[in-house]
């Protein structure tokens, strides 16, 4: 094993979890809402073109 990981094997994981939990909920929600809006725009634009994404069976 390397010298760094033998001192605190969970140090990297703990730091990672701290970074995740330090992000405010409002920031995460804003990013998700922006992605959702972008997806809705792309779905709408594909419908407008008149091309269906489903095949007729």
C-alpha distance matrix in Angstrom:
0.0 3.8 6.6 8.5 7.2 7.0 10.6 12.1 10.4 13.9 15.0 15.1 17.0 19.3 20.2 20.9 23.2 24.9 25.8 27.2 29.2 30.6 32.4 36.1 37.6 40.5 38.2 36.6 40.1 41.6 39.1 39.6 43.3 43.3 41.4 43.9 46.8 45.6 45.2 48.7 50.2 48.7 50.1 53.5 53.7 53.1 55.8 58.2 57.9 59.4 56.7 55.4 51.9 52.9 54.6 57.9 57.8
3.8 0.0 3.8 5.6 5.8 6.7 9.6 11.3 10.4 13.7 13.8 13.7 16.3 18.4 18.6 19.6 22.3 23.6 24.1 25.9 28.1 29.1 30.9 34.6 36.4 39.1 36.7 35.4 39.0 40.2 37.8 38.6 42.3 42.1 40.4 43.0 45.8 44.5 44.5 48.0 49.2 47.9 49.5 52.8 52.9 52.5 55.3 57.5 57.2 58.9 56.4 55.3 51.8 53.1 55.0 58.4 58.6
6.6 3.8 0.0 3.8 5.7 5.6 7.2 9.9 10.3 13.6 13.1 13.8 16.7 18.1 18.2 19.9 22.4 23.2 24.0 26.2 28.1 28.7 30.9 34.5 36.6 39.3 37.0 36.0 39.6 40.9 38.6 39.7 43.3 43.2 41.8 44.5 47.2 46.0 46.2 49.7 50.9 49.8 51.5 54.6 54.8 54.6 57.5 59.5 59.4 61.2 58.8 57.9 54.4 55.8 57.8 61.2 61.5
8.5 5.6 3.8 0.0 3.8 5.7 6.1 7.6 8.3 11.0 9.8 10.3 13.5 14.7 14.5 16.3 18.9 19.5 20.2 22.6 24.4 24.9 27.1 30.8 33.0 35.6 33.3 32.4 36.1 37.3 35.1 36.3 39.9 39.7 38.5 41.2 43.8 42.8 43.1 46.5 47.7 46.8 48.6 51.6 51.9 51.8 54.6 56.6 56.7 58.6 56.3 55.3 52.0 53.5 55.6 59.0 59.5
7.2 5.8 5.7 3.8 0.0 3.8 5.6 5.7 4.9 8.1 8.1 8.8 11.2 12.8 13.5 14.9 17.1 18.3 19.4 21.2 23.0 24.0 26.2 29.8 31.6 34.5 32.4 31.1 34.7 36.2 34.1 34.9 38.6 38.7 37.3 39.7 42.6 41.7 41.7 45.1 46.6 45.6 47.1 50.2 50.7 50.5 53.1 55.4 55.4 57.1 54.8 53.6 50.2 51.5 53.6 56.9 57.2
7.0 6.7 5.6 5.7 3.8 0.0 3.8 5.7 5.8 9.5 10.1 11.8 13.8 14.9 16.1 17.8 19.6 20.7 22.2 24.0 25.4 26.6 29.0 32.5 34.3 37.3 35.5 34.2 37.7 39.4 37.4 38.1 41.8 42.1 40.7 43.0 46.0 45.2 45.2 48.4 50.0 49.1 50.5 53.7 54.2 54.0 56.5 58.8 59.0 60.6 58.2 56.9 53.4 54.6 56.6 59.9 60.0
10.6 9.6 7.2 6.1 5.6 3.8 0.0 3.8 6.4 9.2 8.7 11.3 13.5 13.6 14.6 17.1 18.6 19.1 20.9 23.1 24.1 24.9 27.7 31.0 33.1 36.1 34.4 33.4 37.0 38.6 36.9 37.8 41.4 41.7 40.7 43.1 45.9 45.3 45.5 48.7 50.3 49.6 51.1 54.1 54.7 54.7 57.3 59.5 59.8 61.5 59.3 58.1 54.7 56.0 58.2 61.5 61.7
12.1 11.3 9.9 7.6 5.7 5.7 3.8 0.0 3.8 5.5 5.3 8.3 10.0 9.9 11.4 13.8 15.0 15.6 17.7 19.6 20.5 21.6 24.4 27.6 29.6 32.6 31.1 30.0 33.5 35.3 33.7 34.4 38.0 38.5 37.5 39.7 42.6 42.2 42.4 45.5 47.2 46.6 48.0 51.0 51.8 51.8 54.2 56.4 56.9 58.5 56.4 55.1 51.8 53.0 55.4 58.6 58.9
10.4 10.4 10.3 8.3 4.9 5.8 6.4 3.8 0.0 3.8 5.7 7.4 8.4 9.6 11.5 12.9 14.2 15.7 17.5 18.8 20.1 21.7 24.1 27.5 29.0 32.2 30.5 29.0 32.4 34.4 32.5 33.0 36.6 37.2 35.8 38.0 41.0 40.5 40.4 43.5 45.3 44.6 45.7 48.9 49.7 49.5 51.9 54.3 54.6 56.1 53.9 52.4 49.0 50.1 52.3 55.5 55.7
13.9 13.7 13.6 11.0 8.1 9.5 9.2 5.5 3.8 0.0 3.8 5.6 5.2 6.0 8.6 9.9 10.6 12.2 14.3 15.4 16.5 18.3 20.7 23.9 25.4 28.6 27.2 25.7 29.0 31.1 29.4 29.8 33.4 34.2 33.0 35.0 38.0 37.8 37.7 40.7 42.6 42.0 43.2 46.2 47.2 47.1 49.4 51.7 52.3 53.8 51.7 50.2 46.9 48.0 50.4 53.5 53.8
15.0 13.8 13.1 9.8 8.1 10.1 8.7 5.3 5.7 3.8 0.0 3.8 5.5 5.1 6.1 8.5 9.9 10.6 12.4 14.4 15.4 16.5 19.1 22.5 24.4 27.4 25.8 24.7 28.2 30.0 28.4 29.3 32.8 33.3 32.4 34.7 37.5 37.2 37.4 40.5 42.1 41.8 43.2 46.0 46.9 47.1 49.5 51.6 52.2 53.9 52.0 50.8 47.6 48.9 51.4 54.7 55.2
15.1 13.7 13.8 10.3 8.8 11.8 11.3 8.3 7.4 5.6 3.8 0.0 3.8 5.5 5.2 6.1 8.7 10.0 10.7 12.5 14.4 15.5 17.5 21.1 22.9 25.7 23.7 22.5 26.1 27.6 25.7 26.6 30.2 30.5 29.4 31.8 34.6 34.0 34.3 37.4 39.0 38.5 40.0 42.9 43.6 43.7 46.2 48.3 48.8 50.6 48.6 47.4 44.2 45.7 48.2 51.5 52.1
17.0 16.3 16.7 13.5 11.2 13.8 13.5 10.0 8.4 5.2 5.5 3.8 0.0 3.8 5.5 5.0 6.2 8.6 9.9 10.6 12.3 14.2 16.2 19.5 20.9 24.0 22.3 20.7 24.1 26.0 24.2 24.7 28.3 29.0 27.8 29.8 32.9 32.6 32.6 35.6 37.4 37.0 38.2 41.1 42.1 42.2 44.4 46.7 47.3 48.9 46.9 45.6 42.3 43.6 46.2 49.3 49.8
19.3 18.4 18.1 14.7 12.8 14.9 13.6 9.9 9.6 6.0 5.1 5.5 3.8 0.0 3.8 5.4 5.2 6.2 8.7 10.0 10.6 12.2 14.9 18.0 19.7 22.9 21.6 20.4 23.7 25.8 24.5 25.1 28.5 29.4 28.7 30.7 33.5 33.6 33.8 36.6 38.5 38.4 39.6 42.4 43.5 43.9 46.0 48.2 49.0 50.7 48.9 47.6 44.5 45.8 48.5 51.6 52.2
20.2 18.6 18.2 14.5 13.5 16.1 14.6 11.4 11.5 8.6 6.1 5.2 5.5 3.8 0.0 3.8 5.5 5.1 6.3 8.8 10.0 10.6 13.1 16.6 18.7 21.5 19.8 19.0 22.6 24.1 22.8 23.9 27.2 27.8 27.2 29.6 32.2 32.0 32.6 35.5 37.1 37.1 38.6 41.2 42.1 42.7 45.0 46.9 47.7 49.6 48.0 46.9 43.9 45.5 48.3 51.5 52.4
20.9 19.6 19.9 16.3 14.9 17.8 17.1 13.8 12.9 9.9 8.5 6.1 5.0 5.4 3.8 0.0 3.8 5.4 5.2 6.4 8.8 10.0 11.6 15.2 16.9 19.7 17.7 16.4 20.0 21.6 19.9 20.8 24.3 24.8 23.9 26.3 29.0 28.8 29.2 32.1 33.8 33.6 35.0 37.8 38.7 39.1 41.4 43.4 44.2 46.0 44.3 43.2 40.2 41.7 44.5 47.8 48.6
23.2 22.3 22.4 18.9 17.1 19.6 18.6 15.0 14.2 10.6 9.9 8.7 6.2 5.2 5.5 3.8 0.0 3.8 5.4 5.1 6.2 8.5 10.4 13.5 14.8 18.1 16.8 15.3 18.6 20.8 19.5 20.0 23.4 24.5 23.8 25.6 28.5 28.8 29.0 31.7 33.7 33.7 34.9 37.5 38.8 39.3 41.2 43.4 44.5 46.1 44.5 43.2 40.2 41.6 44.5 47.5 48.3
24.9 23.6 23.2 19.5 18.3 20.7 19.1 15.6 15.7 12.2 10.6 10.0 8.6 6.2 5.1 5.4 3.8 0.0 3.8 5.5 5.2 6.1 9.0 12.0 14.2 17.2 16.0 15.3 18.7 20.5 19.8 20.8 23.9 24.8 24.7 26.7 29.3 29.7 30.4 32.9 34.6 35.0 36.4 38.8 40.0 40.8 42.8 44.7 45.9 47.8 46.4 45.3 42.5 44.0 47.1 50.1 51.1
25.8 24.1 24.0 20.2 19.4 22.2 20.9 17.7 17.5 14.3 12.4 10.7 9.9 8.7 6.3 5.2 5.4 3.8 0.0 3.8 5.6 5.2 6.9 10.6 12.9 15.4 13.5 13.0 16.7 18.0 16.9 18.4 21.5 22.0 21.9 24.2 26.6 26.7 27.7 30.3 31.8 32.2 33.8 36.1 37.1 38.0 40.2 41.9 43.0 45.0 43.7 42.8 40.1 41.9 45.0 48.2 49.3
27.2 25.9 26.2 22.6 21.2 24.0 23.1 19.6 18.8 15.4 14.4 12.5 10.6 10.0 8.8 6.4 5.1 5.5 3.8 0.0 3.8 5.5 5.8 9.1 10.5 13.4 11.8 10.4 13.9 15.8 14.6 15.5 18.7 19.6 19.3 21.3 23.9 24.3 24.9 27.5 29.3 29.6 31.0 33.4 34.6 35.4 37.4 39.3 40.5 42.3 41.0 39.9 37.2 38.8 41.9 45.0 46.1
29.2 28.1 28.1 24.4 23.0 25.4 24.1 20.5 20.1 16.5 15.4 14.4 12.3 10.6 10.0 8.8 6.2 5.2 5.6 3.8 0.0 3.8 5.5 7.7 9.1 12.5 11.9 11.0 13.9 16.2 15.9 16.6 19.4 20.9 21.0 22.6 25.1 26.0 26.7 28.8 30.8 31.5 32.7 34.9 36.4 37.4 39.0 41.0 42.5 44.2 43.1 41.8 39.3 40.7 44.0 46.9 48.0
30.6 29.1 28.7 24.9 24.0 26.6 24.9 21.6 21.7 18.3 16.5 15.5 14.2 12.2 10.6 10.0 8.5 6.1 5.2 5.5 3.8 0.0 3.8 6.3 9.1 11.6 10.7 11.0 14.1 15.6 15.6 17.1 19.6 20.7 21.3 23.2 25.3 26.2 27.3 29.5 31.1 32.0 33.5 35.4 36.8 38.1 39.8 41.5 43.0 45.0 44.0 43.1 40.7 42.5 45.8 48.8 50.1
32.4 30.9 30.9 27.1 26.2 29.0 27.7 24.4 24.1 20.7 19.1 17.5 16.2 14.9 13.1 11.6 10.4 9.0 6.9 5.8 5.5 3.8 0.0 3.8 6.5 8.6 7.0 7.4 10.6 11.9 11.8 13.5 16.0 16.9 17.7 19.6 21.6 22.4 23.7 25.8 27.3 28.4 29.9 31.7 33.1 34.4 36.2 37.7 39.3 41.3 40.5 39.7 37.4 39.3 42.7 45.7 47.2
36.1 34.6 34.5 30.8 29.8 32.5 31.0 27.6 27.5 23.9 22.5 21.1 19.5 18.0 16.6 15.2 13.5 12.0 10.6 9.1 7.7 6.3 3.8 0.0 3.8 5.4 5.5 6.8 8.9 10.2 11.4 12.9 14.6 16.0 17.4 18.9 20.5 22.0 23.4 25.0 26.6 28.1 29.4 30.9 32.6 34.2 35.6 37.0 38.9 40.9 40.4 39.6 37.5 39.4 42.9 45.7 47.3
37.6 36.4 36.6 33.0 31.6 34.3 33.1 29.6 29.0 25.4 24.4 22.9 20.9 19.7 18.7 16.9 14.8 14.2 12.9 10.5 9.1 9.1 6.5 3.8 0.0 3.8 5.4 5.2 6.1 8.6 10.1 10.6 12.1 14.3 15.5 16.3 18.2 20.1 21.2 22.4 24.4 26.0 27.0 28.5 30.4 31.9 33.1 34.7 36.7 38.5 38.0 37.0 35.0 36.7 40.3 42.9 44.4
40.5 39.1 39.3 35.6 34.5 37.3 36.1 32.6 32.2 28.6 27.4 25.7 24.0 22.9 21.5 19.7 18.1 17.2 15.4 13.4 12.5 11.6 8.6 5.4 3.8 0.0 3.8 5.5 5.1 6.1 8.7 9.9 10.3 12.2 14.3 15.1 16.3 18.3 20.0 20.9 22.5 24.5 25.7 26.7 28.6 30.5 31.6 32.8 35.0 37.0 36.8 36.1 34.4 36.4 40.0 42.6 44.4
38.2 36.7 37.0 33.3 32.4 35.5 34.4 31.1 30.5 27.2 25.8 23.7 22.3 21.6 19.8 17.7 16.8 16.0 13.5 11.8 11.9 10.7 7.0 5.5 5.4 3.8 0.0 3.8 5.5 5.2 6.4 8.8 10.0 10.8 12.7 14.4 15.6 16.9 18.7 20.2 21.5 23.1 24.8 26.1 27.5 29.3 30.9 32.0 33.9 36.1 35.7 35.2 33.4 35.5 39.1 42.0 43.9
36.6 35.4 36.0 32.4 31.1 34.2 33.4 30.0 29.0 25.7 24.7 22.5 20.7 20.4 19.0 16.4 15.3 15.3 13.0 10.4 11.0 11.0 7.4 6.8 5.2 5.5 3.8 0.0 3.8 5.5 5.3 6.3 8.7 10.0 10.8 12.4 14.4 15.6 16.8 18.5 20.3 21.5 22.8 24.5 26.1 27.6 29.1 30.6 32.4 34.3 33.7 32.9 30.8 32.8 36.3 39.1 40.8
40.1 39.0 39.6 36.1 34.7 37.7 37.0 33.5 32.4 29.0 28.2 26.1 24.1 23.7 22.6 20.0 18.6 18.7 16.7 13.9 13.9 14.1 10.6 8.9 6.1 5.1 5.5 3.8 0.0 3.8 5.5 5.1 6.0 8.5 9.9 10.4 12.1 14.2 15.3 16.4 18.3 20.1 21.0 22.4 24.4 25.9 27.1 28.6 30.7 32.4 32.1 31.2 29.5 31.3 35.0 37.6 39.4
41.6 40.2 40.9 37.3 36.2 39.4 38.6 35.3 34.4 31.1 30.0 27.6 26.0 25.8 24.1 21.6 20.8 20.5 18.0 15.8 16.2 15.6 11.9 10.2 8.6 6.1 5.2 5.5 3.8 0.0 3.8 5.5 5.1 6.2 8.7 9.9 10.6 12.4 14.4 15.4 16.6 18.6 20.1 21.1 22.7 24.7 26.0 27.1 29.2 31.3 31.2 30.7 29.2 31.5 35.1 37.8 39.9
39.1 37.8 38.6 35.1 34.1 37.4 36.9 33.7 32.5 29.4 28.4 25.7 24.2 24.5 22.8 19.9 19.5 19.8 16.9 14.6 15.9 15.6 11.8 11.4 10.1 8.7 6.4 5.3 5.5 3.8 0.0 3.8 5.5 5.1 6.3 8.6 9.9 10.7 12.5 14.4 15.5 16.8 18.6 20.1 21.4 23.0 24.8 26.0 27.7 29.9 29.4 29.0 27.2 29.5 33.1 36.0 38.1
39.6 38.6 39.7 36.3 34.9 38.1 37.8 34.4 33.0 29.8 29.3 26.6 24.7 25.1 23.9 20.8 20.0 20.8 18.4 15.5 16.6 17.1 13.5 12.9 10.6 9.9 8.8 6.3 5.1 5.5 3.8 0.0 3.8 5.4 5.1 6.1 8.6 9.9 10.6 12.3 14.3 15.5 16.6 18.4 20.1 21.4 22.8 24.5 26.3 28.1 27.5 26.7 24.8 26.8 30.4 33.2 35.1
43.3 42.3 43.3 39.9 38.6 41.8 41.4 38.0 36.6 33.4 32.8 30.2 28.3 28.5 27.2 24.3 23.4 23.9 21.5 18.7 19.4 19.6 16.0 14.6 12.1 10.3 10.0 8.7 6.0 5.1 5.5 3.8 0.0 3.8 5.5 5.0 6.1 8.6 9.9 10.5 12.4 14.4 15.4 16.5 18.4 20.2 21.3 22.6 24.8 26.6 26.5 25.9 24.5 26.6 30.3 32.9 35.0
43.3 42.1 43.2 39.7 38.7 42.1 41.7 38.5 37.2 34.2 33.3 30.5 29.0 29.4 27.8 24.8 24.5 24.8 22.0 19.6 20.9 20.7 16.9 16.0 14.3 12.2 10.8 10.0 8.5 6.2 5.1 5.4 3.8 0.0 3.8 5.4 5.1 6.2 8.7 9.9 10.7 12.6 14.4 15.4 16.7 18.7 20.3 21.3 23.1 25.4 25.3 25.1 23.8 26.4 30.0 32.8 35.2
41.4 40.4 41.8 38.5 37.3 40.7 40.7 37.5 35.8 33.0 32.4 29.4 27.8 28.7 27.2 23.9 23.8 24.7 21.9 19.3 21.0 21.3 17.7 17.4 15.5 14.3 12.7 10.8 9.9 8.7 6.3 5.1 5.5 3.8 0.0 3.8 5.4 5.1 6.2 8.7 9.9 10.7 12.4 14.3 15.5 16.8 18.7 20.2 21.7 23.7 23.1 22.7 21.0 23.5 27.0 30.0 32.2
43.9 43.0 44.5 41.2 39.7 43.0 43.1 39.7 38.0 35.0 34.7 31.8 29.8 30.7 29.6 26.3 25.6 26.7 24.2 21.3 22.6 23.2 19.6 18.9 16.3 15.1 14.4 12.4 10.4 9.9 8.6 6.1 5.0 5.4 3.8 0.0 3.8 5.4 5.2 6.3 8.7 10.0 10.6 12.3 14.4 15.6 16.8 18.5 20.5 22.1 21.8 21.0 19.5 21.6 25.4 28.0 30.2
46.8 45.8 47.2 43.8 42.6 46.0 45.9 42.6 41.0 38.0 37.5 34.6 32.9 33.5 32.2 29.0 28.5 29.3 26.6 23.9 25.1 25.3 21.6 20.5 18.2 16.3 15.6 14.4 12.1 10.6 9.9 8.6 6.1 5.1 5.4 3.8 0.0 3.8 5.4 5.1 6.3 8.8 9.9 10.6 12.4 14.5 15.5 16.6 18.8 20.8 21.0 20.7 19.9 22.4 26.1 28.6 31.2
45.6 44.5 46.0 42.8 41.7 45.2 45.3 42.2 40.5 37.8 37.2 34.0 32.6 33.6 32.0 28.8 28.8 29.7 26.7 24.3 26.0 26.2 22.4 22.0 20.1 18.3 16.9 15.6 14.2 12.4 10.7 9.9 8.6 6.2 5.1 5.4 3.8 0.0 3.8 5.4 5.1 6.4 8.8 9.9 10.7 12.6 14.5 15.5 17.1 19.4 19.2 19.3 18.2 21.1 24.7 27.5 30.2
45.2 44.5 46.2 43.1 41.7 45.2 45.5 42.4 40.4 37.7 37.4 34.3 32.6 33.8 32.6 29.2 29.0 30.4 27.7 24.9 26.7 27.3 23.7 23.4 21.2 20.0 18.7 16.8 15.3 14.4 12.5 10.6 9.9 8.7 6.2 5.2 5.4 3.8 0.0 3.8 5.4 5.2 6.2 8.6 9.9 10.8 12.6 14.4 15.8 17.6 17.0 16.5 15.1 17.7 21.4 24.2 26.7
48.7 48.0 49.7 46.5 45.1 48.4 48.7 45.5 43.5 40.7 40.5 37.4 35.6 36.6 35.5 32.1 31.7 32.9 30.3 27.5 28.8 29.5 25.8 25.0 22.4 20.9 20.2 18.5 16.4 15.4 14.4 12.3 10.5 9.9 8.7 6.3 5.1 5.4 3.8 0.0 3.8 5.5 5.1 6.1 8.6 10.0 10.7 12.4 14.6 16.1 16.2 15.8 15.1 17.5 21.3 23.7 26.3
50.2 49.2 50.9 47.7 46.6 50.0 50.3 47.2 45.3 42.6 42.1 39.0 37.4 38.5 37.1 33.8 33.7 34.6 31.8 29.3 30.8 31.1 27.3 26.6 24.4 22.5 21.5 20.3 18.3 16.6 15.5 14.3 12.4 10.7 9.9 8.7 6.3 5.1 5.4 3.8 0.0 3.8 5.5 5.1 6.1 8.7 10.0 10.6 12.6 14.9 15.4 15.8 15.6 18.6 22.1 24.6 27.6
48.7 47.9 49.8 46.8 45.6 49.1 49.6 46.6 44.6 42.0 41.8 38.5 37.0 38.4 37.1 33.6 33.7 35.0 32.2 29.6 31.5 32.0 28.4 28.1 26.0 24.5 23.1 21.5 20.1 18.6 16.8 15.5 14.4 12.6 10.7 10.0 8.8 6.4 5.2 5.5 3.8 0.0 3.8 5.4 5.1 6.3 8.7 9.9 11.0 13.2 12.9 13.3 12.6 15.9 19.3 22.1 25.1
50.1 49.5 51.5 48.6 47.1 50.5 51.1 48.0 45.7 43.2 43.2 40.0 38.2 39.6 38.6 35.0 34.9 36.4 33.8 31.0 32.7 33.5 29.9 29.4 27.0 25.7 24.8 22.8 21.0 20.1 18.6 16.6 15.4 14.4 12.4 10.6 9.9 8.8 6.2 5.1 5.5 3.8 0.0 3.8 5.5 5.3 6.4 8.8 10.3 11.6 11.2 10.8 10.3 13.1 16.7 19.2 22.1
53.5 52.8 54.6 51.6 50.2 53.7 54.1 51.0 48.9 46.2 46.0 42.9 41.1 42.4 41.2 37.8 37.5 38.8 36.1 33.4 34.9 35.4 31.7 30.9 28.5 26.7 26.1 24.5 22.4 21.1 20.1 18.4 16.5 15.4 14.3 12.3 10.6 9.9 8.6 6.1 5.1 5.4 3.8 0.0 3.8 5.5 5.2 6.3 8.9 10.4 11.3 11.7 12.3 15.0 18.4 20.5 23.7
53.7 52.9 54.8 51.9 50.7 54.2 54.7 51.8 49.7 47.2 46.9 43.6 42.1 43.5 42.1 38.7 38.8 40.0 37.1 34.6 36.4 36.8 33.1 32.6 30.4 28.6 27.5 26.1 24.4 22.7 21.4 20.1 18.4 16.7 15.5 14.4 12.4 10.7 9.9 8.6 6.1 5.1 5.5 3.8 0.0 3.8 5.4 5.1 6.5 9.2 10.0 11.4 12.2 15.5 18.6 20.8 24.2
53.1 52.5 54.6 51.8 50.5 54.0 54.7 51.8 49.5 47.1 47.1 43.7 42.2 43.9 42.7 39.1 39.3 40.8 38.0 35.4 37.4 38.1 34.4 34.2 31.9 30.5 29.3 27.6 25.9 24.7 23.0 21.4 20.2 18.7 16.8 15.6 14.5 12.6 10.8 10.0 8.7 6.3 5.3 5.5 3.8 0.0 3.8 5.4 5.3 7.1 6.7 7.9 8.5 11.9 14.8 17.3 20.7
55.8 55.3 57.5 54.6 53.1 56.5 57.3 54.2 51.9 49.4 49.5 46.2 44.4 46.0 45.0 41.4 41.2 42.8 40.2 37.4 39.0 39.8 36.2 35.6 33.1 31.6 30.9 29.1 27.1 26.0 24.8 22.8 21.3 20.3 18.7 16.8 15.5 14.5 12.6 10.7 10.0 8.7 6.4 5.2 5.4 3.8 0.0 3.8 5.4 5.5 6.5 7.1 8.9 11.5 14.4 16.1 19.6
58.2 57.5 59.5 56.6 55.4 58.8 59.5 56.4 54.3 51.7 51.6 48.3 46.7 48.2 46.9 43.4 43.4 44.7 41.9 39.3 41.0 41.5 37.7 37.0 34.7 32.8 32.0 30.6 28.6 27.1 26.0 24.5 22.6 21.3 20.2 18.5 16.6 15.5 14.4 12.4 10.6 9.9 8.8 6.3 5.1 5.4 3.8 0.0 3.8 5.3 7.9 9.8 12.1 14.8 17.3 18.8 22.5
57.9 57.2 59.4 56.7 55.4 59.0 59.8 56.9 54.6 52.3 52.2 48.8 47.3 49.0 47.7 44.2 44.5 45.9 43.0 40.5 42.5 43.0 39.3 38.9 36.7 35.0 33.9 32.4 30.7 29.2 27.7 26.3 24.8 23.1 21.7 20.5 18.8 17.1 15.8 14.6 12.6 11.0 10.3 8.9 6.5 5.3 5.4 3.8 0.0 3.8 5.6 8.6 10.9 13.9 15.9 17.7 21.4
59.4 58.9 61.2 58.6 57.1 60.6 61.5 58.5 56.1 53.8 53.9 50.6 48.9 50.7 49.6 46.0 46.1 47.8 45.0 42.3 44.2 45.0 41.3 40.9 38.5 37.0 36.1 34.3 32.4 31.3 29.9 28.1 26.6 25.4 23.7 22.1 20.8 19.4 17.6 16.1 14.9 13.2 11.6 10.4 9.2 7.1 5.5 5.3 3.8 0.0 3.8 6.4 9.6 11.8 13.5 14.6 18.4
56.7 56.4 58.8 56.3 54.8 58.2 59.3 56.4 53.9 51.7 52.0 48.6 46.9 48.9 48.0 44.3 44.5 46.4 43.7 41.0 43.1 44.0 40.5 40.4 38.0 36.8 35.7 33.7 32.1 31.2 29.4 27.5 26.5 25.3 23.1 21.8 21.0 19.2 17.0 16.2 15.4 12.9 11.2 11.3 10.0 6.7 6.5 7.9 5.6 3.8 0.0 3.8 6.5 9.0 10.5 12.3 16.0
55.4 55.3 57.9 55.3 53.6 56.9 58.1 55.1 52.4 50.2 50.8 47.4 45.6 47.6 46.9 43.2 43.2 45.3 42.8 39.9 41.8 43.1 39.7 39.6 37.0 36.1 35.2 32.9 31.2 30.7 29.0 26.7 25.9 25.1 22.7 21.0 20.7 19.3 16.5 15.8 15.8 13.3 10.8 11.7 11.4 7.9 7.1 9.8 8.6 6.4 3.8 0.0 3.8 5.5 7.6 9.5 13.0
51.9 51.8 54.4 52.0 50.2 53.4 54.7 51.8 49.0 46.9 47.6 44.2 42.3 44.5 43.9 40.2 40.2 42.5 40.1 37.2 39.3 40.7 37.4 37.5 35.0 34.4 33.4 30.8 29.5 29.2 27.2 24.8 24.5 23.8 21.0 19.5 19.9 18.2 15.1 15.1 15.6 12.6 10.3 12.3 12.2 8.5 8.9 12.1 10.9 9.6 6.5 3.8 0.0 3.8 6.7 9.8 12.7
52.9 53.1 55.8 53.5 51.5 54.6 56.0 53.0 50.1 48.0 48.9 45.7 43.6 45.8 45.5 41.7 41.6 44.0 41.9 38.8 40.7 42.5 39.3 39.4 36.7 36.4 35.5 32.8 31.3 31.5 29.5 26.8 26.6 26.4 23.5 21.6 22.4 21.1 17.7 17.5 18.6 15.9 13.1 15.0 15.5 11.9 11.5 14.8 13.9 11.8 9.0 5.5 3.8 0.0 3.8 6.6 9.2
54.6 55.0 57.8 55.6 53.6 56.6 58.2 55.4 52.3 50.4 51.4 48.2 46.2 48.5 48.3 44.5 44.5 47.1 45.0 41.9 44.0 45.8 42.7 42.9 40.3 40.0 39.1 36.3 35.0 35.1 33.1 30.4 30.3 30.0 27.0 25.4 26.1 24.7 21.4 21.3 22.1 19.3 16.7 18.4 18.6 14.8 14.4 17.3 15.9 13.5 10.5 7.6 6.7 3.8 0.0 3.8 6.3
57.9 58.4 61.2 59.0 56.9 59.9 61.5 58.6 55.5 53.5 54.7 51.5 49.3 51.6 51.5 47.8 47.5 50.1 48.2 45.0 46.9 48.8 45.7 45.7 42.9 42.6 42.0 39.1 37.6 37.8 36.0 33.2 32.9 32.8 30.0 28.0 28.6 27.5 24.2 23.7 24.6 22.1 19.2 20.5 20.8 17.3 16.1 18.8 17.7 14.6 12.3 9.5 9.8 6.6 3.8 0.0 3.8
57.8 58.6 61.5 59.5 57.2 60.0 61.7 58.9 55.7 53.8 55.2 52.1 49.8 52.2 52.4 48.6 48.3 51.1 49.3 46.1 48.0 50.1 47.2 47.3 44.4 44.4 43.9 40.8 39.4 39.9 38.1 35.1 35.0 35.2 32.2 30.2 31.2 30.2 26.7 26.3 27.6 25.1 22.1 23.7 24.2 20.7 19.6 22.5 21.4 18.4 16.0 13.0 12.7 9.2 6.3 3.8 0.0
